[in-house]
Amino acid sequence: MKKIATWTVLALATTVAGCTGSAHTNTSLESVHQPLVRNSIYQFDVATVGGELPPSEQGRLQGWLDAMGVRYGDRIAVEDPSPYTTGSAHAAIRSIVERQGLLMSDAVPVTTGAVPQGSVRLVVTRASAYVPGCPDWRTKSSINLANATSSNYGCATNSNLAAMVADPNDLIKGASAKGNDPTAATRPINTYREKPQTGAGELNGVSTTTKKGASQ
């Protein structure tokens, strides 16, 4: 059986709020410098056998996820156009993704090309955010007859927000309320409890020598 794998990327950019108007005439407290959110879509095809994901394909998928460095904020979904059941393959993929500390998404974005016959496609959507045009020091005069904000107003706050937000898509529409999800609620607690404490291991012995070469 011929194994077919593809790895392509699509990029989509969305502005939270456009930079309309001139920074020199902005008399409101809303900054004209707003984050721009960019979504990159990565896809990877794995071959199934009898509706199951062979160990070799599981290893390829695990290696791809490790190379991608999937992290919190990434949205991972499976695209499977096959009319036949591939529940075992989906379960194996879900197990691999959960070992990365992530959950599967039901929303599958549009990808490039058709999924090869006998394969399923894993789709990773990764968002990033930044504020274009910052810093902006066009306002050099202290004279402000229009009572407007400076051209750099909002750059620091919004740039820090864009850099720190875990899921940049939350800057567009916010996080949707999903009720009391015990899995999401206990995940950070379990991570805190299971992560080895720093300094828990034994101290490494280090030998020192004197000027005469004698060990201490």
Residue pairs with C-beta under 8 A, 6 or more apart in sequence:
1 47
1 49
1 118
3 47
3 57
4 45
4 47
4 116
4 119
5 44
5 45
5 46
5 60
6 43
6 44
6 45
6 113
6 121
7 42
7 43
7 44
7 64
8 42
8 43
8 111
8 112
8 113
9 40
9 41
9 42
10 40
10 41
10 110
10 111
10 112
11 38
11 39
11 40
11 41
12 38
12 39
12 40
12 41
13 36
13 37
13 38
13 39
14 36
14 37
14 38
14 39
14 172
15 34
15 36
15 37
16 34
16 35
16 36
16 37
16 171
16 172
17 34
18 34
19 32
19 33
19 34
19 132
19 133
20 32
21 32
23 32
23 33
23 136
23 138
23 139
23 148
23 149
23 150
23 151
23 152
23 153
24 138
24 139
24 146
24 148
24 151
25 146
25 148
26 32
26 148
26 149
26 153
27 146
27 147
27 148
27 149
28 149
29 149
30 154
31 149
31 153
31 154
31 155
31 157
31 158
32 153
32 154
33 131
33 132
33 133
33 134
33 136
33 152
33 153
33 154
33 155
33 158
34 131
34 154
34 158
35 129
35 130
35 131
35 158
35 161
35 162
35 168
35 171
36 129
36 130
36 131
36 132
37 127
37 128
37 129
37 168
37 169
37 171
37 172
38 127
38 128
38 129
38 130
38 168
39 125
39 126
39 127
39 169
40 125
40 126
40 127
40 128
41 109
41 111
41 123
41 124
41 125
42 68
42 123
42 124
42 125
42 126
43 79
43 111
43 112
43 121
43 122
43 123
43 124
44 61
44 64
44 121
44 122
44 124
45 115
45 116
45 119
45 120
45 121
45 122
46 53
46 57
46 60
46 61
46 89
46 93
46 119
46 120
46 121
46 122
47 54
47 57
47 116
47 118
47 119
48 54
48 57
48 86
48 89
48 118
48 119
48 120
49 118
51 84
51 85
51 86
51 87
51 88
51 89
52 86
52 88
52 89
52 92
53 61
53 88
53 89
53 92
53 93
53 120
58 92
58 96
61 93
61 96
61 122
62 96
64 122
65 96
65 97
65 100
68 124
70 76
70 97
70 100
70 102
70 124
72 101
72 102
72 166
72 167
73 126
73 127
73 166
73 167
73 168
74 102
74 124
74 125
74 126
75 105
75 107
75 124
75 125
75 126
76 97
76 102
76 103
76 104
76 105
76 122
76 123
76 124
76 125
77 104
77 105
77 106
77 107
77 108
77 109
77 122
77 123
77 125
78 90
78 93
78 104
78 108
78 120
78 121
78 122
78 123
79 108
79 111
79 115
79 120
79 121
79 122
79 123
80 86
80 89
80 90
80 115
80 120
80 121
81 114
81 115
82 117
82 118
82 120
86 120
89 120
90 120
93 104
93 120
93 122
94 104
97 103
97 104
101 187
101 191
103 183
103 184
105 125
108 123
109 123
109 125
111 121
111 123
115 121
127 167
127 168
127 169
128 168
129 162
129 163
129 165
129 168
129 171
130 159
130 162
130 163
131 155
131 158
131 159
131 162
134 152
134 155
134 158
134 159
135 152
135 155
136 151
136 152
136 155
137 151
137 152
138 151
139 150
139 151
139 152
161 171
162 168
162 171
165 171
167 175
178 184
207 215
207 216
208 215
208 216
209 215
209 216
210 216
